[in-house]
Structure formats: C-alpha cells, structure tokens
C-alpha cells in the first residue's frame, strides 16, 4: 500500500497492536479502519485522513517538510522524511527516548564531530 511504504503489514500490526490480518482487511477495504489506524496512516503517509477515506483532495503535510528543508537549506531525503514521520507518530515517551539517544553529550556538537571524523 502506498501509505505504508516499505513497512510490512506485520510491522504495522505490531506497532498498532492489531493483527496482521486486520491490516490486510483495512488495506483491501474489507473492514473499516479504526480512528487510531487512520491517525497512524495519516502521520506515517503524510496525508490527510479525509484523503485516506475518500481518495479525494490529496493533501500532503508539506509544512512540516518545508520547515525541515528550510532548516537544512536543502530538500530532506527519503530517510529523513521517514524518520520525521515515525517521530511524529510516536508516543511522547518514545519521542523523548529518541531525543535522549540523539542529543550530543557533554555539550558537544554531533554534526561537528561527524564532520571532523570524515
């Protein structure tokens, strides 16, 4: 399915706490998706829920990506976009854990350290 990208139905099912069969049924239009699933799909795919439901008026969350692009001065890569979407769809606890893992320690600058070692 276009919205889930490279994620498998099994991975989505695990993230959502539902069966893989239910993900399949949602994707095939055999069952109506829950609000939680629609919200996840919207965040992950970067599209509006109404587009997922109706297929009309595609609306991409361009503002989030435009902000990221303006901070970096160049378009964000697919990998960066995927991380951004996953981060936005995560619980606050997981977002905080991701920040803790990615925050440089001892006042250092991770980007400068990475450039210096290259």
ABEGO torsion letter per residue (X at the ends): XAAAEABBAAAAAAAAGBBAAAAAAAAAGABBBBAAAAAAAAAAAGBBAAAAAAGBGBBBBAAAAAAAAAAAGBBBBAAAAAAAAAAAABBAAAAAAAAAAABBBGGBBAAAAAAAAX
